[in-house]
Amino acid sequence: MVKTPTVPIPANLLVDCFIPIIKEDMTFGDSVQLNVALLSALDTCNGQVRTIREIESSRIGKIAQPQ
């Protein structure tokens, strides 16, 4: 059996997720923009987690399912 070196997870997948700044005095329009920013940040983080899960699954030879 030949052992292959473990490839590290790319650093860009391990950075903290962006947290939008929440103003103290928000208008309705500001709250809508905040919701868009929060959903975008969540989508980005979910993409990072999905990619890490795929990398880990390929390492162990099976597909890891989200729980």
N, CA, C and O atoms as a GROMACS GRO file, in nm:
protein
  268
    1MET      N    1   0.084  -0.117   0.000
    1MET     CA    2   0.000   0.000   0.000
    1MET      C    3   0.089   0.124   0.000
    1MET      O    4   0.182   0.136   0.079
    2VAL      N    5   0.058   0.215  -0.089
    2VAL     CA    6   0.136   0.338  -0.100
    2VAL      C    7   0.058   0.450  -0.033
    2VAL      O    8  -0.058   0.476  -0.065
    3LYS      N    9   0.124   0.517   0.060
    3LYS     CA   10   0.058   0.630   0.126
    3LYS      C   11   0.084   0.756   0.047
    3LYS      O   12   0.196   0.782   0.003
    4THR      N   13  -0.019   0.833   0.028
    4THR     CA   14  -0.005   0.961  -0.040
    4THR      C   15  -0.015   1.072   0.064
    4THR      O   16  -0.087   1.059   0.163
    5PRO      N   17   0.057   1.180   0.041
    5PRO     CA   18   0.052   1.289   0.138
    5PRO      C   19  -0.087   1.352   0.141
    5PRO      O   20  -0.156   1.361   0.040
    6THR      N   21  -0.126   1.396   0.259
    6THR     CA   22  -0.254   1.464   0.275
    6THR      C   23  -0.240   1.607   0.227
    6THR      O   24  -0.150   1.680   0.269
    7VAL      N   25  -0.329   1.646   0.138
    7VAL     CA   26  -0.328   1.783   0.086
    7VAL      C   27  -0.406   1.870   0.183
    7VAL      O   28  -0.519   1.838   0.219
    8PRO      N   29  -0.346   1.981   0.226
    8PRO     CA   30  -0.417   2.067   0.320
    8PRO      C   31  -0.537   2.135   0.255
    8PRO      O   32  -0.540   2.156   0.133
    9ILE      N   33  -0.633   2.168   0.335
    9ILE     CA   34  -0.750   2.242   0.286
    9ILE      C   35  -0.702   2.383   0.251
    9ILE      O   36  -0.630   2.445   0.330
   10PRO      N   37  -0.741   2.435   0.134
   10PRO     CA   38  -0.696   2.568   0.093
   10PRO      C   39  -0.732   2.675   0.197
   10PRO      O   40  -0.841   2.674   0.255
   11ALA      N   41  -0.639   2.766   0.218
   11ALA     CA   42  -0.656   2.870   0.320
   11ALA      C   43  -0.779   2.956   0.295
   11ALA      O   44  -0.842   3.002   0.390
   12ASN      N   45  -0.814   2.979   0.168
   12ASN     CA   46  -0.931   3.064   0.141
   12ASN      C   47  -1.061   3.002   0.189
   12ASN      O   48  -1.161   3.073   0.203
   13LEU      N   49  -1.063   2.873   0.214
   13LEU     CA   50  -1.183   2.808   0.266
   13LEU      C   51  -1.190   2.813   0.418
   13LEU      O   52  -1.293   2.782   0.476
   14LEU      N   53  -1.079   2.852   0.481
   14LEU     CA   54  -1.073   2.852   0.626
   14LEU      C   55  -1.082   2.992   0.688
   14LEU      O   56  -1.075   3.007   0.810
   15VAL      N   57  -1.100   3.093   0.604
   15VAL     CA   58  -1.111   3.230   0.657
   15VAL      C   59  -1.249   3.248   0.721
   15VAL      O   60  -1.346   3.181   0.684
   16ASP      N   61  -1.255   3.339   0.816
   16ASP     CA   62  -1.384   3.369   0.880
   16ASP      C   63  -1.482   3.424   0.778
   16ASP      O   64  -1.443   3.490   0.681
   17CYS      N   65  -1.606   3.396   0.799
   17CYS     CA   66  -1.711   3.447   0.711
   17CYS      C   67  -1.733   3.596   0.737
   17CYS      O   68  -1.720   3.644   0.849
   18PHE      N   69  -1.767   3.666   0.631
   18PHE     CA   70  -1.793   3.810   0.638
   18PHE      C   71  -1.916   3.836   0.724
   18PHE      O   72  -2.019   3.771   0.708
   19ILE      N   73  -1.903   3.931   0.816
   19ILE     CA   74  -2.017   3.971   0.899
   19ILE      C   75  -2.049   4.116   0.867
   19ILE      O   76  -1.969   4.205   0.896
   20PRO      N   77  -2.165   4.141   0.807
   20PRO     CA   78  -2.200   4.280   0.773
   20PRO      C   79  -2.213   4.367   0.898
   20PRO      O   80  -2.249   4.319   1.006
   21ILE      N   81  -2.184   4.494   0.881
   21ILE     CA   82  -2.199   4.590   0.990
   21ILE      C   83  -2.347   4.623   1.006
   21ILE      O   84  -2.416   4.651   0.908
   22ILE      N   85  -2.395   4.621   1.129
   22ILE     CA   86  -2.535   4.653   1.157
   22ILE      C   87  -2.540   4.793   1.218
   22ILE      O   88  -2.487   4.817   1.326
   23LYS      N   89  -2.605   4.883   1.147
   23LYS     CA   90  -2.618   5.020   1.194
   23LYS      C   91  -2.714   5.027   1.313
   23LYS      O   92  -2.804   4.944   1.326
   24GLU      N   93  -2.692   5.126   1.398
   24GLU     CA   94  -2.785   5.145   1.510
   24GLU      C   95  -2.914   5.210   1.462
   24GLU      O   96  -3.024   5.170   1.503
   25ASP      N   97  -2.902   5.310   1.376
   25ASP     CA   98  -3.020   5.378   1.322
   25ASP      C   99  -3.045   5.323   1.182
   25ASP      O  100  -2.986   5.369   1.085
   26MET      N  101  -3.134   5.225   1.174
   26MET     CA  102  -3.162   5.165   1.044
   26MET      C  103  -3.298   5.206   0.992
   26MET      O  104  -3.397   5.212   1.066
   27THR      N  105  -3.300   5.235   0.864
   27THR     CA  106  -3.427   5.259   0.796
   27THR      C  107  -3.476   5.125   0.743
   27THR      O  108  -3.406   5.024   0.750
   28PHE      N  109  -3.596   5.124   0.690
   28PHE     CA  110  -3.648   5.003   0.630
   28PHE      C  111  -3.558   4.960   0.514
   28PHE      O  112  -3.528   4.841   0.499
   29GLY      N  113  -3.514   5.055   0.434
   29GLY     CA  114  -3.425   5.024   0.322
   29GLY      C  115  -3.293   4.965   0.369
   29GLY      O  116  -3.239   4.873   0.307
   30ASP      N  117  -3.240   5.020   0.480
   30ASP     CA  118  -3.117   4.965   0.537
   30ASP      C  119  -3.136   4.820   0.580
   30ASP      O  120  -3.046   4.738   0.562
   31SER      N  121  -3.252   4.790   0.636
   31SER     CA  122  -3.276   4.653   0.682
   31SER      C  123  -3.285   4.556   0.564
   31SER      O  124  -3.243   4.441   0.574
   32VAL      N  125  -3.341   4.603   0.453
   32VAL     CA  126  -3.347   4.519   0.333
   32VAL      C  127  -3.205   4.492   0.282
   32VAL      O  128  -3.172   4.380   0.246
   33GLN      N  129  -3.123   4.597   0.278
   33GLN     CA  130  -2.984   4.580   0.233
   33GLN      C  131  -2.908   4.487   0.328
   33GLN      O  132  -2.826   4.407   0.283
   34LEU      N  133  -2.934   4.497   0.457
   34LEU     CA  134  -2.870   4.409   0.554
   34LEU      C  135  -2.911   4.264   0.529
   34LEU      O  136  -2.827   4.174   0.535
   35ASN      N  137  -3.038   4.241   0.502
   35ASN     CA  138  -3.085   4.105   0.474
   35ASN      C  139  -3.014   4.047   0.352
   35ASN      O  140  -2.976   3.930   0.352
   36VAL      N  141  -2.997   4.128   0.249
   36VAL     CA  142  -2.927   4.082   0.128
   36VAL      C  143  -2.782   4.048   0.162
   36VAL      O  144  -2.731   3.945   0.119
   37ALA      N  145  -2.717   4.135   0.240
   37ALA     CA  146  -2.578   4.110   0.279
   37ALA      C  147  -2.566   3.984   0.364
   37ALA      O  148  -2.473   3.905   0.347
   38LEU      N  149  -2.660   3.964   0.456
   38LEU     CA  150  -2.657   3.845   0.543
   38LEU      C  151  -2.679   3.717   0.462
   38LEU      O  152  -2.611   3.617   0.484
   39LEU      N  153  -2.773   3.721   0.368
   39LEU     CA  154  -2.798   3.602   0.284
   39LEU      C  155  -2.678   3.572   0.196
   39LEU      O  156  -2.645   3.455   0.173
   40SER      N  157  -2.613   3.675   0.146
   40SER     CA  158  -2.494   3.656   0.064
   40SER      C  159  -2.381   3.594   0.147
   40SER      O  160  -2.313   3.502   0.101
   41ALA      N  161  -2.362   3.644   0.269
   41ALA     CA  162  -2.259   3.589   0.357
   41ALA      C  163  -2.288   3.444   0.391
   41ALA      O  164  -2.198   3.361   0.393
   42LEU      N  165  -2.414   3.413   0.417
   42LEU     CA  166  -2.453   3.276   0.448
   42LEU      C  167  -2.428   3.184   0.329
   42LEU      O  168  -2.381   3.071   0.346
   43ASP      N  169  -2.460   3.230   0.210
   43ASP     CA  170  -2.438   3.151   0.090
   43ASP      C  171  -2.289   3.123   0.069
   43ASP      O  172  -2.250   3.012   0.034
   44THR      N  173  -2.206   3.225   0.092
   44THR     CA  174  -2.061   3.208   0.080
   44THR      C  175  -2.010   3.107   0.180
   44THR      O  176  -1.932   3.018   0.145
   45CYS      N  177  -2.053   3.119   0.305
   45CYS     CA  178  -2.009   3.025   0.410
   45CYS      C  179  -2.054   2.883   0.379
   45CYS      O  180  -1.979   2.788   0.397
   46ASN      N  181  -2.178   2.869   0.334
   46ASN     CA  182  -2.227   2.735   0.299
   46ASN      C  183  -2.145   2.676   0.184
   46ASN      O  184  -2.119   2.556   0.182
   47GLY      N  185  -2.104   2.760   0.090
   47GLY     CA  186  -2.019   2.712  -0.020
   47GLY      C  187  -1.885   2.664   0.030
   47GLY      O  188  -1.833   2.562  -0.016
   48GLN      N  189  -1.827   2.738   0.127
   48GLN     CA  190  -1.699   2.697   0.184
   48GLN      C  191  -1.713   2.563   0.257
   48GLN      O  192  -1.629   2.475   0.240
   49VAL      N  193  -1.817   2.549   0.336
   49VAL     CA  194  -1.838   2.424   0.410
   49VAL      C  195  -1.862   2.308   0.314
   49VAL      O  196  -1.812   2.198   0.335
   50ARG      N  197  -1.939   2.333   0.210
   50ARG     CA  198  -1.967   2.229   0.110
   50ARG      C  199  -1.837   2.182   0.045
   50ARG      O  200  -1.816   2.062   0.027
   51THR      N  201  -1.751   2.276   0.010
   51THR     CA  202  -1.624   2.241  -0.054
   51THR      C  203  -1.534   2.164   0.043
   51THR      O  204  -1.471   2.066   0.003
   52ILE      N  205  -1.527   2.207   0.168
   52ILE     CA  206  -1.447   2.134   0.268
   52ILE      C  207  -1.502   1.993   0.285
   52ILE      O  208  -1.425   1.897   0.294
   53ARG      N  209  -1.634   1.979   0.289
   53ARG     CA  210  -1.696   1.846   0.302
   53ARG      C  211  -1.657   1.758   0.183
   53ARG      O  212  -1.628   1.640   0.201
   54GLU      N  213  -1.655   1.815   0.062
   54GLU     CA  214  -1.618   1.738  -0.057
   54GLU      C  215  -1.471   1.695  -0.051
   54GLU      O  216  -1.437   1.582  -0.087
   55ILE      N  217  -1.386   1.786  -0.004
   55ILE     CA  218  -1.244   1.752   0.009
   55ILE      C  219  -1.226   1.638   0.108
   55ILE      O  220  -1.156   1.541   0.081
   56GLU      N  221  -1.290   1.650   0.223
   56GLU     CA  222  -1.279   1.546   0.326
   56GLU      C  223  -1.337   1.414   0.277
   56GLU      O  224  -1.283   1.307   0.306
   57SER      N  225  -1.447   1.421   0.204
   57SER     CA  226  -1.508   1.298   0.151
   57SER      C  227  -1.415   1.228   0.054
   57SER      O  228  -1.404   1.105   0.055
   58SER      N  229  -1.348   1.305  -0.030
   58SER     CA  230  -1.256   1.243  -0.126
   58SER      C  231  -1.137   1.180  -0.055
   58SER      O  232  -1.078   1.084  -0.104
   59ARG      N  233  -1.101   1.234   0.061
   59ARG     CA  234  -0.989   1.178   0.138
   59ARG      C  235  -1.024   1.042   0.195
   59ARG      O  236  -0.940   0.952   0.200
   60ILE      N  237  -1.147   1.026   0.238
   60ILE     CA  238  -1.185   0.899   0.301
   60ILE      C  239  -1.262   0.808   0.206
   60ILE      O  240  -1.301   0.698   0.244
   61GLY      N  241  -1.283   0.854   0.083
   61GLY     CA  242  -1.341   0.770  -0.020
   61GLY      C  243  -1.490   0.750  -0.013
   61GLY      O  244  -1.542   0.653  -0.068
   62LYS      N  245  -1.559   0.840   0.053
   62LYS     CA  246  -1.704   0.831   0.055
   62LYS      C  247  -1.762   0.971   0.056
   62LYS      O  248  -1.690   1.068   0.084
   63ILE      N  249  -1.886   0.983   0.028
   63ILE     CA  250  -1.953   1.112   0.025
   63ILE      C  251  -2.015   1.139   0.162
   63ILE      O  252  -2.099   1.063   0.209
   64ALA      N  253  -1.971   1.247   0.223
   64ALA     CA  254  -2.027   1.287   0.354
   64ALA      C  255  -2.155   1.366   0.331
   64ALA      O  256  -2.158   1.458   0.249
   65GLN      N  257  -2.256   1.330   0.401
   65GLN     CA  258  -2.385   1.398   0.389
   65GLN      C  259  -2.400   1.501   0.499
   65GLN      O  260  -2.363   1.475   0.614
   66PRO      N  261  -2.455   1.619   0.465
   66PRO     CA  262  -2.479   1.718   0.572
   66PRO      C  263  -2.582   1.664   0.671
   66PRO      O  264  -2.670   1.586   0.634
   67GLN      N  265  -2.570   1.706   0.796
   67GLN     CA  266  -2.661   1.655   0.897
   67GLN      C  267  -2.750   1.762   0.950
   67GLN      O  268  -2.834   1.736   1.037
   0.00000   0.00000   0.00000
